[in-house]
Each structure stands twice: as C-alpha cells, then as structure tokens.
Amino acid sequence: MAAEAEGLEPQAAATEDAAGDATEAADAELRLLVGNRLSLDLYPGGCHRLLHLCAQRPPQLGEVEFLQLSGHEDPQLLEATLTQVPRNLQRLRSLVLRGGQHWDVLGACLRGSLTTLPAGLSGLARLAHLDLSFNSLETLPACIPQMRGLSTLLLSYNHLSELPEALGALPSLTFLSVTHNRLQTLPIALGALSTLQRLDLSGNLLDTLPPEIGGLSSLTELNLASNRLQGLPTSLVGLRSLRLLVLHSNLLTSVPTGLVHLPLLTRLDLRDNQLRDVPPELLDAPFVRLQGNPLGEALPAPQSPPEAPVILEMPRLFLNSDVDSFPVTPQGCSVTLACGVRLQFPAGATASPVNIQYRLWLPEPRLVPLGPHDSLLSGVLELQPHGVAFRQKVSLWLLFVPPRIRRCREVVVRTLSGDSWGDLDTHVEEEAPKRLWAHCQVPHFSWFLVVSRPVSNTCLVPPEGTLLCCSGYPGVKVTFPPGATEEPRSVCMQVVRMASRELRALLGEPEAAASPLLCLSQSGGPPSFLQPVTVQLPLPPGVTGLSLDRSCLHLLYRTPLEAAWDDITAQVALELTHLYARFQVTHFSWYWLWYTTKTCVQDLARKAWERLRLHRVNLIALQRRRDPEQVLLQCLPRDKVDATLRRLLDRYRGPEPSDTVEMFEGEKFFAAFEKGIDVDAERPDCVEGRVCFVFYSHLKNVKEVYVTTTLDRQVQAVRGQVSFYRGAVPEEVPEEAKAARQKKGMDTVWMATLPIKLPVWPGVVGAVYEGGRGGTEAWGWSGAEGRAHCTPSFSQRLRGSEGLGQGRGPGLSLAPLNLGDAETGFLTQSNLLTVAGRLGPDWPAVALHLGLPYRELQRIRHEFRDDLDGQIRHMLFSWAERQAGQPGAVGLLLRALEQSDRLDVAEEVRAILELGRQKYKDSIQRTSLAPRGLDPADPAAPQSVESAQA
C-alpha cells in the first residue's frame, strides 16, 4: 500500500503542476479582459487566446460587448475562432476584424486574410457594429444581410466589385462605408435603407448612380468623391435630410439645380470636376465648393479639323489632408497634395482613367537605401499603383530639407525600379532660401525620397575609349584606352574629400595627408576591363612630386563587399608628376592615396573611412514643466544643441545634454528607462520597453513619450534615468555617473545616460470607488463632487499633455481637466488619454470634425513629425482645454468620432459616460442628499452637493 502511495505521488505532483500551469495561463488570458472590452488585435496569437478563453468559459467572457481581432491571422484559424463567438459572447455589440496592421519588407500596408465569415455569426442578436476594413473580401459574406440589428457596417479597403441586393434588408443600418473598393455599380435595393444616415462610397469606380438612391429619406451625409461619375440622378433632390454632399474628383459635367434648395444642406463639394456652366444658385451659395472646374470655358468647336486637335486646359487638383487618392484621365491634370508634393500628368499619359493613391511614410532603414556617404533629406512618398506604365513621363516635385553642406554634393530623387534602387535626373528649384524642390520625371510609380550624395559624373565608354573627369575635383580623371571594352558600358565616378586636420588628429602625425577618396563603379559588362584603365589622383595636400618620400606614399583599395582596406602600392606602378599620381587598374572600386610614416595603414584607413561617415550628435532628455511624466527625447547635431535648448526650456526642464556621440546616417538605436521608470509600452515603436529611433542627420530625430513607475509615488518622488543604446540593452546597467564615462566608441552599445525624476503624486480626494478591472477602465468616482478621479491602481497610467494647466497643490503636476456636466456625464484627462490611444492615423479626421482649423493640423504635424502619439495627444488635449467648462463638449466629441468612422471609440465613450452617471447617482443616494428617485440629470443636484459640502 505504501508502495502504491509512493508511486502515485509523482503522478499527483505532475497533475498539480499541470493544473497550476493551466491556472496561470487562464489568469494571463483574463488579464486581457478589460471590463466589457476584449482587444486581441495587437497581441500575437489573438485567435488562440480567444479559443482558450472559450474553452475555460470564465464568467467575465459573457459580459464582453466589444471584441477586436486581427485580420492577419490564419484564415482557417480565424474562421474556427469566429464560429465559437456566437455561443460564448452572446452580448457582443461591436466586432472589429480589421487588417492593415502589418507591412511588407518595403513598408507597404498588407491587407488582412479575411475573405468570408461563418454563417453562425448571424446569430449575434445584439451586434450593432461590424468593422471588416483592410481585408481581402471579394464578395459580401452571406451572413451580413441576416444581421437585423446591425447599425454600422465598415467595409473600406477591400476588393468588393459589387454589393448584393440583399443588403437592403438591414432595417437598422445607419452608417455604411465601402470606400476604396472596386464598385462599378450599386444595387437598386440600396434605396430601401430608410434608416441610413451616412453613406461613404469614395474611392471606387462608379460611373452612374441608381435613381433609387433618392429613397434614402434619413440620409444626412453622402460621400461619392474620387469616382468616375459623369452625371447625377435627379432623385438626389429628394434627400431632404441631407447635410453634407461630397462629389469632388469626379467627371461631372452637370449637376441638378435642385440640390442647392435642399433645406438642411450645409456643404456641397464639387471641386475638381468638368463643370463649365452651373446655375447662378450654385455660384451664389456660400456652402458650395467649385475650385478646380473649368467654369466659363467654352467647349471645343465641333467643326475643328481632325488634324488640328483642340488641347483642353489641364485640370488642377488641390487635395486636403483627409484625401489620399485622386483620379487621372487621358486629359491629364496637375495635382498638389496636402503634404506639399506636386505632380503633373501630361495629356495622354494614360489611355484610360486611373485612380492614384499616395501615402507618406516615416523614414526607416528598410525604406531608405543610403550609400556610405549619402544623407536623407525628406520622408518617403509612396505612389500607387506600383509599376503602372505611363505613355508619357510624369513630373514630380518633392519638398526637402536644405543640406548643410553643398560643396561637391548634389540632390537627387531615389526610387525603386524592379528589385533595385536608382537615382533619377533631378533639378533643384528654389522657391525661398529654405524652401527647395527636387524636380524629376517619373517613369513609373513606386517609393520616392530625396537624397544628398557626392557629385556623380557618368559617361558611356565606347570600344574606341574616352576620358572621364570629375566636375568637383578637376584633377581627378580616368582614361579609357581603345579596346578597354567590346560593348559600351556606363561608368560612374564619385569623389569624397577628408579634411587634413581630421586625418592628422586620427593618426597623431602632423605631416599626414590624404588625397580625395575616389569611387569608381560600372553597370553592365564583365567586372574587369580588357585593357588597363589609367586613373589620375592629385597628390595629398602639402606634398609634391619633387619632395615626397616614396616610402611614405600608400595607395589603398577597398572592394564594396569588404570592410577592410588593402595596401596595393607594391602591386601597381605609380607614375608621379609635380601634382598628380597616375596608376593603372582593371577593376573598379574605392581608391585612396595616403602620405604617412605609418608602416601599416589598413586599420587606420578603416577608422578614417568611418570618420567620414560619422555625424557628431548629442542626446537630450527633457521633462515637460507642467507634466513631468511627458518626456521629450531627441538626438541632434551638436551645433544645434544650444539653439534647440533655448527654444524648449520655456516649456521643458531637464539635465545637460549628453557628451558628443558619433553615429552613422540611418543608424538605429534605442532609449530605455531604468531604475523604477518604464516607458509607455503602448507606443507602436516601443520594443520590449525600449523606444526605437533611426538617426538621420537632416531630419528631426525627436519623440515624446510618457513614462510610468511601479513604485508608490504618494510616498516619495521616483528618481531614475533614460539610457541610450545600440542593439540590446545590457542586463546590468552601470551607475548613472559611471556609465556616462564608459563609452568606448563605435564598438560599444552604450551611448549616454541622463537622469529623470517623477515628483510625488498627490493622494486621491474623497471616497473613491475602486472598479478593479471592471468597467471600460478602472475609473474612480468621488461621491462629494460627482466627477471622475483616478484611483491609485490607475494613477500609474495617467498621462497629461501640453496646456492642461499648472498644478494646484504641492507635487501635483496636472490640474483636473473635466469635460461635460451632470446631465451628459464627465470625461477626465485619463479618459481622454484612453481615447487618444485608440485613434491612431484617424486623428486628422477627428480633429477636423472637432472644428480645428487645417492650419493648426499642419502645425501639429510639423511639431511632432516623428511622433504619432504626440500629434494625437497634443490635438486632443489642446482642444479639451479650450472646451473645459463649456456645455456640449462631450456631445461634440461623440459626433466627431462618429463622423470620422470611429464608432467603436464612440461606443466606449458612451459606456464611460453611462458608468459615470450611474456612479454619480449612487453616490448622491448613498450620502442621503437626494431621494431614491432622483434623476442624475436634475440641474439642482450639483447645487445640493455644493451646499452639503459647505
């Protein structure tokens, strides 16, 4: 019996361990449940996590109303996961299955793999919001027309070529978005959607509209921009509820006159069409936009002879920041994008209408192919469709940052052609001293960026030979003798100069000198020439052919694939004149002539080579005066540090800049917070607690981050540090003062350390309701004031922003910012931060609907050009500060979210407001300040609270 017991002990222990592991896994999955929201779209293996939760069936799962999954999951796994949703999430109100969260190696946005939905999803009786954007749908899933309670359907950025007639069977649908698909026609049943209020069909291939569209009696917004419409049905004048009608970037030649008489219409956008004659009512109406139309121009005479075709004036398009596509017809057009890029399509460039899409990318190493001595001067512009062939070349103007050094350097536009990057013939046009344009002819559409490179001289070498000279250094020449090649081949020459003082400081030798660095390359043909090619280099400065010591002269050679330099002085015959050295070679690469007493110069040449490519920079870390949790990190050239600090110190405070650090152009590095302070991990560029930077010498390398701490700041201030690294963060971080002195040059990962301090956090006022993980977030409510306060468990995630006001008490870094009133509910700065974290790239649309002027949007984009989170927070909190204390602010925010197609965020805000109203009502009843049946919207309630406090 004892033996049996002993034999069962290991098995029992194993069972206990397995149960512990299962409990641990279940706890990890439950931590993803935040109130009634389950967001699995940003987690790896989101479908596996949801299946595990469905297998465990925790009670919290039945309360989920908002579910987000990524469309990039395996299609079969995604379908199996969605099959489990109706049985386990019966209270689901919002389902988001968006793609577009992954990118390919070149940075292009990838669509999700979703192509259909399981039929069982039609059993979600409470589902009101369905988002399938950025996926691969070619037909509408059959289960969608059976979702009778659906009010919002988002199908943007798919491959839909038509919509089924069954779509008209959705009795509750109020918002339908099918932008950027391939729709050519619309179903007649669309007119049966009597409850539809907003319809967005922009970016499709529609050329006609069905007359039944006039039956949308509740429609308030209709967007048909960037289609191929040539006319409009007269039934549109029956849309008596219409407030917004967008028809820009079509081919309209006429519009119904009755549109201007719609009683509620506040905006009619007819820009960039083919309207030549419009009724006087349209010309006089203040809400009509007609820019970009050939108004008043006569049609070409029909009797014009065919041999003398009439050339129509080229249409001009001016796009706003919320428009990312435009049509191009065989007539051609001139386009100015909101980012400052200009394109000109000549007449006949396309044989049929083409819809062009554009996007601006932040520069990353995978998108920016730079040579050893190149510098990036602009962001990356993507034009789609890629590889489209034009009958005539398209003109492109790119705005770029003026380079600091222009001598012997040139500006070119670089683009991807096939699998390789190449430079286009570029002309620089100067509009103002600091406003320069790079103008080039584009043969195809791809990625484009502006680069500063050493002056490049090219020539075509024929079999009879030729001479190639450098335009920046006339003494540098290459002579190709007759018979050097059998077929003509293109040869390129670049020259880079190194300052003598830098070389002397590196070698520690006063007499050391070096000639300009010569790079020779070729395209096509065998790697070597049939006859030796003669290269002429000027002798190093201060050295002449009559006085030099040949034993001190070294000719160095470097192949592109090798990191080391070879001394080939003994392998070639150097012919010296008074000013030049000539030698013959058969292979092309880098050549460098040195004059030094050192016997071995290979390693010294490698260090000099790196010195030519390095930029001397300083790192700064500043904390905002009004909110120390907001930290500005920047890497900038050392000659700009003082001017930058003078500009920032009225809003920020911080330590002295770091010592000088040397970095390569396009080098990636990280910033990590140590000793109790952590960076906000919700940033898209935050990797394992480290903020990723890419250094470019001519662009802004700045990011604003929010930091947290796990320590209790109600007891004492928290001191820590921000450390800058190359590569992985060391396991043991040295002491702050000691680490800053331990830099060893380019071979070390350690760059700099700067101190950070978070002040004491004030205590929570009043009786606090602790929601734990329940609710939409962990919100605290004070029964005395009836407004939301951050609880201690949630305070470590609270963030501020510029313009929140000065603190009112000792150690308080943020003044309370509350939007709303007792009738509509309150939103605190922590609530607004949650909203900001969800907006993403949609923030400009939200800002415009909030009433922010376009000029202010451009300013925010420029000030936070490398920080998307900074743009969103600055926009939202600056708007909130102006709205504080004003009635209707919360309703304005909700309407802006709905008009920007962010129904998911709007639903969450409503849930927060409802929770706040309920807590306020309960707190009043708990303190016996009102009878049981008191309506929290009663305007007398706040007065009662104040009188009780008095």
N, C-alpha and C positions, 0 to 999 in steps of 0.2 A: 504494500500500500504506500509506504514511504517512497519506494522507487517510482511508483506511478506519479506520486505528487511531485517528485523531483523532475520527472520527465515532462510534466505539464507546465512547470514554472517558466522555462524559456518560451514556450508557445504563448503562455499568458502574457509574458513581457512583450513579445513581439506584437500580440494583438493590442496591448495597451499603447505601444509606440505608434502603431498604425492609427489607432483612434486619436492619439494626440496630434499626429500629422494632419489627419482629416479635420480635426477641430481648428488647428492653426490655419489651414487653407480656407476653411469656412469663414473664420474671422477676417482673413485677408480679403475675401470677396465681399463680406458685409461692410467693410470699411469703404467700399466703393459706393454704397448706398448713402446718399446724402438727402435725407428727407424723402420726398416723393420723386426724386430725380435719380436716374441711373445713367451716367455718362461713360460709355465704354469705347467711344470712337478714337480716343487718343491713347488707349492702352494697347500694348501688343497682346494678341490673342483675346480680343474682346469677346468673340463668339464662344470660346472655350470657357471664359469666366461666366458668361450668362448661362451656358448649359450646366455648369457646376452649380450655380445658384438654383436653377430649376430643379436639379436633382436633389438638392438639400431642402428646397421649399421653405425657407425661413419666413416668419410672419411678415417681415418688412417688405418682402417681394410683392405681396398682394396689394401694398399701398402705392406702388410705383405708378406715376402718371406720365412721366417724361422719360423716354428711352432714346439713347443715341448709340448707334453702331456705325462702324466704318464700312464703306462700300468696297474697300480694298481687301477684304477677307476672301478666302477661297469660296467660289460660287456655291459648291455643294455644301460646304460647312455653313455658309450663310443661310442657305435655304433650309437646312436642317434646324438651324437655330431659330429662324423665324417661324417654323412650324410649331415650336414649343411656346411661342409668345401668347397666342390666344388662351391657352389653358392656364398659364401661370400669371399673366399680367392682365387680368380682366378689367382693371380700372384704367387702362392705358388711354391717355388723351392725346399724346404727342409722340410720333415715331419719326426719327431722323435717321436716314440711311445715306448720308452724303458721301461722295468721293472727293477727289481733288486735294487730298491731304498728303499725297506722295508725289515725288518728282523723279524724272529720269536723270541720267548722268549729265545731261546738258541743261538741266533745270526746267524742262518743260513739264507743265502740270499734267498728271496722269488721271484719267477718269477711273471711276470705280468699276468693278467687275459685275455689278448687278445688272441682270438682263430680264428678270421676271420676279414675281412674288408668288408665294404659295397661296393657293385658293383659300386656305383656312383663315387668312387674315381678315376676310370679310366678316368674320365672327366678332371682331372688336367693336362692340356696340357703341362704346364711348369715344372712339377715335375721332378727333376733330382736326388734327394737324398731321399732314404726311409730307415729308421732305425727301425726295429722291434725286436731288440735283447732283450734277457732276458724275453721272454713271453712264452705262452703255445700253440704255433702253432703246430698242428699235420699234417696239410696239407697246401700247399701254397695257399693263397687266390686267387680266380679266376680272380680278377681284376688286379693283378700284371702283368701277361703277356700282358695285354692290354695297359700298361703304356709305350707307344712307345718312350717317351723321357727320360726314366729312365737311368741314367748312373751309379748310385751307389745303391746297394741293400745289406743291412746288416741283416742277419737272425741268428746270433750266439745265442747260449744258448736257443734253443727251443726244441721241441720234434719231429722234422721232421724225418721221416723214408725214405722218397723218395722225389725227385724233379720231377715235371711234364715235359713232352716233350715240352709243350707249352712255357717253359722258353727260348727255343732257338729262340723265335720270338721277342726278345728285341734287336732291331738293334743298340741302342746307349749304351748298357751296357759296362762299362769299369772296374767295380770293383764289385765282388761278394764274400761275406763272409758268409759261412754256418758252422762255427766252433762249436764244442761241441753240436752236434745233434746226431741222431741215423741213419745216412745214411749208407746203406749197398751196394747200387748200385748207379750209376749215369746215367742220361738219355743220350741217343745217340745224341739227339738234342743239347746237350751242346757244341758239336764241331762246331755248326753253329754260335756261337757268335764270329764273326770275329773281332769285336772291343774290345773284352775283354782283358784287360791288367793285371789285378791282380785277382787271384783266390785263396781263402783260404778255405780249406776243412779239416783242422786239427781237431783232437779230435772226430772222427767219428768211424764207424765200417766197413769201406771199405776194402774189400779183393782183389778186382780187379778194373781195370780202363778200360773203353771202348776205343777201338783203335781210335775212332773218336776224342778223346781229342787232337790228333795231328793236328787237323784242326784249333786250336786257333792260328792263324798266328800272332796276335798282342800281345800275352801273354808275359809279362816281368817277372812276379813273380807267382810262383806256390808253395803253401804250403800244403803238404799232411802228416804232422807229426802226430804221435800218432794215427795211424790207424792199420789195420791188413794186409797190403799189403805184398804178398809173391813174387810178380813179377811185372814188368812194361812192358807196350806195347812198341814195337819198334818204334811206331809212335811218341814217345816223341822226338826223334832225329830230327824231322821236325820242332820243335819250334825254329825257327831261331832268334826270338826276345827275347828269354828267357835270363834273367839276374840272377835270383835267383830261385833255386830249393831246397826245404826243404823236406827231406824224413826221418828224424830221428825218432826213436822209432817206427819202423815197424818190419816186419818179413821177410825182403828181403834177399834172398839167392843169387841173381844175379841182375846186372843192365846192360842196353845196353851200349856197349863200345862207341857208337857214341855220348853219352851225353857230353863227355869231349871235343868234337870237335865243340860244339856249339859256334859260333863266339863271342857272347856277354856275355856268362855265366861268372859271377864273384864269384858265391858261389854255391857249391853243397854239401849239408849237408846229409851225410849218416850215421851219428852216431847211435849207439845202434840198429843195425840190426843183421842179421845172416850171414853176408858176410864172407866167408872163403877164397875165391880166387877172386881177382879182377884184371883186366888188368893192365899192367905196366903204361899205360897212366893215369889211375886214381891215382896210387900211386905217380906219379911224379908231378901231377898237384898241384899248391900251393893253389888253391881255394877249394879243396876237403877236407871234414872233415870225418874221418873214425874211430874216437875213439869209443870204446865200441863194436867193432866187433871181432869175433874170427878169425882174419886173420892168415893164415898159419897153422891152426889146421886141422888135418885130420878128415874126417868123421868116425864114428864108423864102425868097420868091420861088414859087413852083416852076416858073419858066426858066430857071437857071440852067444853062447847058451842062451836060454831064462832065465835059472836060474842064469845067471851072467850078469845082465843088465849093459850097459855102462853108466856111470854117466858123463854127459856133464858138462863142466865148467860153472859156474853160470855167466850170463851176468852182466856187470856193467854199470849203467847209471849215468851220471853226468848232472843234469838239470840246465839250465840257469834261470835267474830270470823271463824271459818272458814266461816260460813254467810252466803251473800249472797242468799238468796231465802226466801220463806215463802208458804204458801197462805192465801187468804182465801175463806171460804164465805159463803153468804147469812146465816148466823147471826151474822157479824161477829166481830171479835177486837180485842184490844189487844196491840200489838207494841212491844217495847223492843229496839232494835238495840244492838250492842256499842259503837258509837261514841257512844251517849248520845241518839240520836234516838228519839222516841216517836211512834207512830201509833195512832189509834183508828178502826176501821171499824165504824160502827153497823150494827145488824141491818138487813138489806135493802139494804145499799149495793151489793151485786152480786146479779144474778139467778142466776148460776152460779159455781162455784168458779173463782178466778183466782189464778195464781201470780205474785207480786210479786217483782221483783228490785230491789236497791238497790246503789249504789256511791258512794263519797266521792271527789271529785276535788280535787286541789290547785288553788287559785285561779290562773287565768291571764286575761289581758286578753280573750281570745276568749270566755271563760265568765263574765266578770264585767262586766256593763254598769253602769257607775257614772256618775252625773251630775257636774257640775262641783264640787259641794260634798258629795258622798257619801263614806262610808267603809265599807269591808268589815269585818264583824265575825265571819265564820265561813267555813268551807270551803264547797264546792259539793256538795250532795246531789242525786243523780240517782235517780229512781224510775221503774221501767219496769213495764208497757208504757206508752209515751208516749201521751198523748191519750185514755186509756181514760176513758169516761164512767161516773160513779158515780150511782146513783139518789139517794143522799144524800151530803152533803159529808163528807169525811174530815178528822179533826182531826190536826194535825201540830204537834209541839213540837221546836224546834231549839235546841240549846245554843249560846250565843255569848259572845264576849269583851266584858265591860262597856266601853262607850266612856268615854274620859277626860273628855269634855265632854258634859254632858247638857242644859244650858240651851238652850231653844228648838230642841232636836233631838229626833227620835223614831226608834224602831227599827221596821223593817218587814221582812217577808219578801218577797223579789222572786222572780218566777217567769216562765218563758217560756210565753206563750199564743199559739199560732199562730206568727206571724213576729215578734212584738213582746214586749218585756218589760214587766211591770206589777207593781204592789205590791198585796199582799193586806192586808185588815184584820187587824192584828196586836195582840195583847195581851201585855205583858211580865209574866211570873210569876217572882218572886224566891224561890228556894229557900234561898239563903245570900247573904251580901254580895257574893260574887264568883261566884255560880252562878245565871245568869239564863237563862230560857227564853223564846223567841219562839213564841207560840201563835197558830195561824191555822187557817182552814177551807180545805181544798184542793179545788178543783172538778175538777181533772184532775191527771195525773202528768206531770212534766217535770223541769226543773232548779230547785233552790231554794237560796237563800242569804239571809243576814241582813245588812241594810244599815242604817247610821245616816245619816239625811238631815235637812235643815232641816224644821221643823214645816210640814206641808202642810195648808192649810184649803181645803175644796172646797164648792161649792154648785151647785145646779141653777138656772140662770137662766131663768125663765119669760117669756113675752111681756109680762106686766104689770110686770116689773122686780123687783129685790131688792137687798139690801145684803150684802156680804161683808166680814167683819172678820178680822184676824189675831189668833189666840189668844196668840201670844208677844209681840207688839207691838200693844197695843190702839189706838194712834194710827194704824195703817195700815188704811185702809178703801178699798173700791171700791164705788161706787154705780152700779147699772144702771138707767137710766130706763125708763119704759114704752115699748115699741116698739123696744127695742135689738135684739131678735131675734124672728124669726117662729116659730121652733121652739125648744123648750127645749134648752139646751146646758150641758154641765158645764164649770165653770171652777175652776182650781186656783191657789192663791196660796202662795208661799214667800218667806221673808224671811231675809236673812243680814246680820249686823252686823259692821262692821270697827272695830277699836279705834282711837281717835283718835290715840294715840301712834304707832302704826304708820304712819298716814297722814301725820302731821307729819314723822316721820323720812324718809318716802319723798319728800315734797315739799320738805323743808327750810324749812318755813314754820310758825312757832309758832301762828298763828291758823287754820290749815287744819282743816276738819272735813267730815264726810260723813254723810248720813242712812243708815239701813239700806237694804240693797240689796234691791229688790223684783223678784220673778219672777212673771209672770202667764202662764198657759197655758190652753188650752181644748181640748176634744175634740169633734169633730163641728161641722157648720155651716161657713159661709164664713169666711175668715180675718178679715174686718173686721165690725164691728157696724153696724147700721142707724142707730143714734143714738150720739153721743159718750158715752163712759163716763167718769165722774169718779173720779180717783184722788187719795187724800189720803196725803201722806207727812209725817212730822214733820221740822221744820227740823233742820239739823245741830246737834250739841251746842254750847252756848255762844252760839247765835245766836237772836235773837228777831225777830219781825216788825216791831218798833218801832225796832230799832237796826241792822238789816243794811243793807249796801250792795248794791243790786240788781245792780250791775255785777260783783260777785264771786259771784253765785249762778248755778250751771250745772245744767241738767237734762240728763242723759246717757241715751242709748238704745242698746241693743245687741240685734241680732237673733240668733237661735240659730245661724244658719249663718255669720255674720260674726265675725271675730276682733277687729274694731275697734269703738270706741265713737263715737257721733255726738253732738255737742252740739246739742240741739233746743230750746234756751232761746228762741231768736227765733221758733220755729215754733208755740209754744203760748202761751196766756195764763195766766200764773201768778197765782193768787189767794192772797195771803198773809194769815194771821192771826197772832196773837201766838205760836203754837206750831207751826202747820202750813202747808204749801203744798199747794194744790189745782190740778189741771190736768185737761184732758180729752183722751182718746186714743180712737182707733178700732181700733188694732192692739195685740196683746199680745206682750210680750217682757220684757226686763230694763230697769228704770228705776232711776236713781241720782241723788240730789241732792247736789251738791258746793258748798262755800263756800271759795273760794280766790282769791288775787290773780293767779294764773297766767292768761294770756290764752288759751292752748291747752292743753286738758286731756285730749285724746283718748289720747295716748300714756301720760300719767300714769295715766289710768283703766285702761288695759290692764295696766300694771305693778301697780297696786293690786289688780286682779282676779286676777292671777297670785299675788300675795302672799297673798290669801285662801285659795287652793287649795294653797299650798306647805306642806310639812312640813320642819322643820329637823331633820336627822339627822346622825349621824356614822358613819363606816365603820371597822371594826376588822378586823385580821387577826392571829390568834394561832396559834402552833405548839404542839402538844402536847409537854409536857416529856419524856415517855418516848419519843416518836416524832416528831421534827421534820418528817418527811415528811407528817404529817397536819396540815392547815391548816384552821382554822375561820374562815370569812368571815361577817360579819354587818353588817347595816345596821339601825340602831335609833335612836329619837328621842334627842335629845341629853340630855334629862333622865333617861334611863335608863342612860347610859353608865357612870357611876361604880358604880352598884349591880351592873350586869352584870359589870364587870371584877372587882369584889371577889368575886363568886361563881365566876368562872372562873380566876382567877390561881393557885389551888392546883393546877390541872391543866395550865394553859397559860402560855406566856410569849410576849411579842411587843412591838412598838413601841407608842407612844402612839396613841390614836385619831386619825383624820384631822380636819382642820378641818371646821367646820359646812358641810354641803351641803344645798341645798334641792331637794326632789323632790315631784312630783305623786303623788297616790294612784293606784296601779295602773300606775306608770311602769316600763318595762322598762329594765334596764341590765345591764352585763356586768362581769366581773372577768377579767383576763388576766395571766398571769405572763410577765415579761420578763427578759432578761439571763441566759440559761442555764437557767432553771427553767421547766418546762412542766407544765400541769395534766393530770391523768389523763384522756385523751380517751375513755375507755370509759363515762363518765357519760352518761345519756340527755339531760341538759340542757347538755351541753358542745357548743358550736357553734364549729368551727374553732379549738379551743384556748381558747375563752372560756366561762366559766361564766355561764349566763343567770340573772338574778334578776328578780323582779317585786316591787316595793315596795308593801306595804300597811301603813298606819300602826298598825293594831290587832293585826296578826298577827306571828308570828315570821318574820323575814327572815334566816335563818341557814342555812348549808350547810357541811358538812365535806368537803374534797376531799383527794386525795392527789396529791403533786407528784413529778415525776421530773426528771432532768437528763441531758443527753448528755455532760457533762464527766466526767472521771475523778475521782471523789471519794476514791479511795485516795491521791491525791497531796495534795490540798488541799480545804478547805471551799469551797462554792459560795455566792456571795452574789448575790442577785437582788432582785426586787421584784414586788409584786402591784399592778396598776393598775386602777382602776375607771373605766369609760367609759359614755357614752351613744352608742349607734349603733356605727359601725365603729371598729376600732382604728386609730389613725394609723400610717402606715408608719414614721415616725421617732419613737421615744419619747424625750422630753426627759430630761435628767438628773434623778435622783430628787429632789434638794432643789429644783432649779429648777422642776420640773414641778408640785410641790405649791403653788407660789406663783403659777402662771399661770392660775388659774381666773378666768373672766370672767362667771360667772353661768349662767343657763339656756341661753344660746345656744351654749355650748361643749360638746364631747363629753367633755372631760377633767374628772374629778371629784376623784380623790385617788390618791396613790401611797404605799405602805407597804413597808418593807424586809423581806426574807425571807432566812434563812440556813440552809443544809444543812451539817451538820458532816461531818468526814472519815469516810469509810466504811472499816471495818476490812478487812484482807486476808482471803482465803479460806483456811481452815485445811486442811492435809493435801493429799494428792494428789487432784486434782479431775478428775472425768470430765466432759468438755465434750460435751454432746449436740447442740450447734448447734441447728438447727430440728427435729431428730428427736425422737421420743418424743411424749408428750402435751404436754409443755412442755420447755424447756431446763433439765433438772434436773442438778445436780452432786452427786456422791456421794464421800464421804471413805472411803478404804479403812481408815483407822485406827479410826473409830468406827462405820462401817456405817450412818450416818444421812445424810439429805439435807441438803446445804448449797447455797446459792445461788451460782452461778458468776458471774464478773464480767460476762458478757454479759447475765445475767438479773437482776443486782442492781439495775439501774435500775428494774425493775418491782416490786421487793419492797416490800410495804406492811406496816405494823404496825397495831395497834389498841390501844384502852384496855385496860389490865390485862395487857399482855404481860410486864410486869416491868421492872425497872430494868436498864440496861446494865451489863455486867460488865467492860468494858475501856475504855480511852480512846477516845472518839469513837464507841463502839458504842451506838446508840440503841435496839436491840432485843435482849432476851435470847432465846436459842434456845428455841423452843416446838415440841416434837415430841410427836406422839400416836402410840401404838402400841408395838410391840415387834418383836423379830426374827422372831417367828412370824407376826404379822399384817401386818408392814410399818409404815413410818413416814410420817407426814404432817407437813410443816413449815408455818411460817406462810405461806410463799409458795404452798404447795399449798392451804391454807385460803383464801387470798385469791382464787385461781382459782375455788374452789367458790363463794365469796361473790359473785363477779362473774356467776355463771350462775344464781343462784337467782331473782332478780327478785321479783315480787309473791308468789311461793310461799313466801317465808321464814317467815311465821307458822305455816304447817302443819308445816314442818320443825322449827321451834322447839318446838312442842307435842309432836311425836313424840320430840324430844330430852329431854323432861322438864321444860322450862322452864315455870314457872307462868304462868297467864294474866295475873296482876297484873304480872309483870315485862315481859311483852309490851306491856302498856298503857303502862308507864313508858318503855320504849324508843321506842314510837311517839310519846309526848309529847315526849321529849327531842330526838328527831331528826324532828320532824313535817314538815319541808320537805326532808328528805334521805333518800331510799330507800336509797342505798348506805350511808349512815351507820347506818341501822337494821340492815341485814344484817350489816355488819362488826361492829358492837357486839354483836349477838346471838351470832354465831358465835365471835368471839374470846373473849368473856367466858365462854362455855360451854367453849371449849377450854382456857382457863386453869384452870378448875376440874377438868377431866378429865386434865390433864397428869400423867403418871406413874401413872395408874390403868389397870389392864388392861381390855380390852374397849371402849375409847373409839372405836376405828376401826370396830368392828362396830356400835356404837350409831349412829354417823353414817351408815353404809351403810343400816341398817334404817330410819332416819328418812327418808332420801332416797327409798327405795323406797316407804314408806308414804305419802309426800307426792306420789306420781306423778311423781317426777323420776328415772326410770330412766336417762335419758341421762347425768345427772351421776353417778349411782352407778356406771355402767359406766366412766366416765372415772376415777373414784377407784380402782376396781379395777385399771385399767390402770396407774395411777401406782404402786399398791402392788406389783403384779407386777413392774414395772420396778425398783422399789427392792429387792425381794427378790433379783432376779437380779443386780443390781449388787453387792449385799452378798455374795452367794455368790461372784461372780467376784473381788471384792477379797480375800476370805479365801484363795481358791485362788492368787491372784497373789502374795500375801505368804507362801505356803507355811506358813500357820498351821493348815491342815487338809488331810486327804486329798481326793482328787478327788471322791469320792462323798459328801461331807458334805452333809447336809440343812440348809438355812439355818434351818429351824425348830428345830434342835437347841438346847436351852436352854444347853448347855455352850459354844456358840460365843461369845457375848458375853464369858464369863469368860476364854476363851482370848485374846480380843483385849485385854482389860484386862491380863492377865498379860504379854502380849507388850509392851504399851506400858510397863509397869513395868520 
